[in-house]
Amino acid sequence: MSRSFLFVALAGGLLAAPAQAAVLVTIDKSVQQMTVSVDGRPLYQWPVSTGKGGYDTPSGKFKAFRMERDHYSKEWDEAPMPFSIFFTQKGHAIHGSLDVKRLGSPASHGCVRLLPANAEKLFALVEREGVLNTTVVLTGVAPSRAPAVARRAPRPDAEQTDEPPQYAQPQYGQQQYGQQQYGQLPRPTYGQPVYGNPYYGQPQYAQPQYAPPYGAPRAYYRDSNGEPYQPRPRTLFPFD
């Protein structure tokens, strides 16, 4: 076999070998989301948890260089880190986490956490395409975990100032227009009747006249000589 034939055979074999695709893992810390692309084609999009306050995950562009299917953290009490893909020499990695309730918000000590099933898919992809052919890009700023205070949106025509809004305080003991003050009578309006006023239109009842008690002196009359006398009671027949 000639050398020229051997060279052509080797060259043909190299050309026939499948080329490894470039894997790009992009993590936006602002929205706590990961996007996985292969040769520029988006393949997966998953929620993640990056570093919490004081343990921020570094931003930048990194090359993955090491993979471990079953890894345990030596810094954090042997915490399990399944399907780890390391991208910094300080130990930052993408791995699965059992703390699935906090996915979508910052919760880790610097690593990028994934649902274990998603971490396994990514691990298989990187293992197939080559860890040295995988790029990890981290952007954005992790949001604060403090709850935001709801604020009322200003009116479009309102003047924008930095001073807090001033709310009207009720003034106790002062008359409010349009409100009746308890304990005060409404002023009558001339030409209009006032209903329900206890001081107007009250009926006047006749006082009963009681007979004088027994033994009390009776009224009497005096004659032309000044002598008192009792008049005779009138009857139906004055000539009796």
C-alpha positions in Angstrom: 0.0 0.0 0.0 1.5 3.3 -1.1 1.9 6.2 1.3 -0.4 8.4 -0.9 -3.2 5.9 -0.6 -2.8 5.7 3.2 -2.9 9.5 3.5 -6.1 9.7 1.5 -7.7 7.0 3.6 -6.8 8.7 6.9 -8.1 12.1 5.6 -11.4 10.5 4.5 -11.8 9.0 8.0 -11.2 12.3 9.7 -13.7 14.1 7.5 -16.3 11.4 8.1 -16.0 11.7 11.9 -18.9 13.7 13.4 -17.8 17.2 14.6 -18.7 18.2 18.2 -21.3 21.0 18.5 -20.7 24.1 20.6 -22.8 24.2 23.7 -23.7 27.6 25.1 -25.2 27.9 28.6 -26.5 31.5 29.2 -27.7 32.4 32.7 -29.6 35.7 33.3 -29.4 36.4 37.1 -31.9 39.2 36.8 -34.7 36.8 36.0 -33.0 33.6 37.4 -33.3 31.7 34.1 -31.0 29.5 32.1 -31.0 29.1 28.3 -29.1 26.2 26.7 -28.2 26.4 23.0 -26.4 24.1 20.7 -24.7 25.6 17.7 -26.8 28.7 18.1 -30.1 26.8 18.3 -32.1 27.2 21.6 -32.7 23.8 23.1 -33.7 24.3 26.8 -35.0 27.1 29.1 -35.1 26.4 32.9 -35.5 28.3 36.1 -32.3 28.5 38.3 -31.1 29.7 41.7 -27.9 31.7 41.7 -26.0 33.1 44.7 -28.0 34.9 47.4 -26.9 38.1 49.2 -23.2 37.9 50.2 -22.6 34.8 47.9 -23.1 36.3 44.4 -22.4 34.1 41.4 -19.7 35.8 39.3 -20.7 37.4 36.0 -18.7 36.9 32.8 -17.8 34.3 30.2 -16.3 31.0 31.3 -15.2 27.7 29.8 -16.4 24.5 31.5 -13.5 22.3 32.4 -14.6 19.5 34.8 -17.6 17.3 35.3 -18.6 15.1 38.3 -21.8 13.0 38.3 -21.9 12.6 42.1 -20.2 15.4 43.9 -20.5 16.6 47.5 -19.5 20.1 48.7 -16.5 20.1 51.1 -17.2 23.8 52.0 -20.9 23.3 52.9 -21.2 20.2 55.1 -21.0 17.6 52.3 -24.1 19.0 50.6 -25.0 16.9 47.5 -24.3 18.5 44.1 -25.4 15.9 41.6 -24.5 16.3 37.9 -21.9 19.1 38.6 -20.4 21.0 35.7 -17.6 23.3 37.0 -16.8 26.5 35.3 -14.5 28.4 37.7 -11.4 27.4 39.6 -13.0 28.6 42.8 -15.5 25.9 42.7 -18.5 27.5 41.0 -20.6 24.8 39.2 -23.9 24.1 37.6 -25.6 21.3 39.5 -28.9 19.8 40.6 -30.5 20.8 43.9 -33.2 19.3 46.1 -34.3 22.8 47.2 -36.7 23.0 44.4 -39.1 25.4 46.1 -36.6 28.3 45.8 -35.8 27.8 42.1 -36.4 31.1 40.4 -34.9 33.2 43.2 -31.4 33.6 44.6 -30.7 30.9 47.1 -27.3 29.3 46.7 -23.8 30.0 48.0 -22.5 30.9 44.5 -23.3 27.9 42.4 -26.1 27.7 39.8 -28.8 25.3 41.0 -31.1 23.4 38.7 -33.9 20.9 39.1 -32.2 17.5 39.3 -33.9 16.2 36.2 -32.8 19.3 34.2 -29.3 19.0 35.6 -29.1 15.4 34.4 -30.2 16.5 30.8 -27.6 19.2 30.7 -24.9 16.8 32.1 -25.7 14.3 29.3 -25.6 17.0 26.6 -22.2 18.4 27.8 -20.8 14.9 28.2 -21.8 14.1 24.6 -20.6 17.3 23.0 -17.5 17.7 25.2 -17.0 19.7 28.4 -14.2 21.7 26.8 -16.6 22.6 24.0 -19.1 24.2 26.5 -19.2 27.9 27.3 -21.0 29.4 30.3 -22.1 33.0 30.2 -23.6 34.8 33.3 -25.3 38.2 33.0 -27.5 40.5 35.0 -27.8 41.2 38.7 -29.6 39.0 41.2 -32.7 40.6 42.6 -33.0 41.4 46.2 -35.2 38.9 48.2 -36.7 41.8 50.2 -40.4 42.2 49.4 -41.2 45.3 47.3 -43.6 47.9 48.8 -46.6 48.5 46.7 -46.9 52.1 45.6 -49.8 53.9 44.0 -49.0 55.0 40.4 -49.2 58.8 40.1 -51.7 60.4 37.9 -50.4 61.5 34.4 -51.2 65.1 35.0 -49.9 65.2 38.6 -46.7 67.0 39.4 -43.8 64.7 40.1 -42.0 65.4 43.4 -39.7 63.5 45.7 -41.8 64.4 48.8 -44.2 61.7 50.2 -47.9 62.2 49.6 -49.8 64.3 52.2 -53.1 62.8 53.3 -55.8 65.0 54.8 -56.3 64.3 58.5 -59.8 64.6 60.0 -60.2 67.6 62.3 -62.1 66.5 65.4 -64.3 69.1 67.1 -64.7 71.3 64.0 -67.7 71.5 61.9 -67.4 69.7 58.6 -69.5 71.2 55.9 -72.2 68.9 54.6 -72.2 66.9 57.9 -74.7 67.2 60.7 -73.1 67.9 64.1 -74.6 65.7 66.8 -76.1 67.6 69.7 -77.0 70.7 67.5 -80.4 71.5 66.1 -80.5 72.2 62.4 -81.2 75.8 61.5 -84.8 76.1 60.1 -85.1 77.1 56.5 -87.8 79.7 55.9 -90.6 78.5 53.7 -89.7 74.9 54.2 -91.2 72.7 57.0 -88.9 71.1 59.5 -89.8 67.5 60.1 -89.0 65.6 63.2 -88.0 68.6 65.2 -89.1 68.1 68.8 -89.4 71.9 69.3 -91.9 72.6 66.6 -95.5 71.6 66.2 -95.8 69.8 69.6 -99.5 69.3 70.6 -100.7 71.2 73.7 -102.6 68.9 76.1 -105.4 70.3 78.3 -104.6 70.0 82.0 -107.3 68.0 83.9 -109.3 70.0 86.6 -109.7 68.0 89.8 -112.6 68.6 92.3 -111.6 70.1 95.7 -110.9 67.5 98.4 -113.7 66.5 100.7 -114.2 69.1 103.5 -112.5 72.0 101.6 -114.4 75.3 101.8 -116.9 75.8 99.0 -117.2 79.0 97.1 -120.0 81.3 98.4 -121.8 84.5 97.4 -122.7 87.6 99.4 -126.1 89.3 99.4 -126.9 93.0 99.3 -126.2 93.2 103.1 -122.8 91.6 102.7 -123.9 88.3 104.3 -122.6 85.1 102.7 -125.1 82.7 101.3 -125.1 79.5 99.2 -127.1 79.8 96.0 -129.7 77.1 95.5 -128.9 74.7 92.7 -130.8 75.3 89.5 -133.4 72.7 88.5 -135.2 72.0 85.3 -138.3 73.6 86.8 -137.4 77.0 88.2 -140.9 77.6 89.8 -140.7 74.7 92.2 
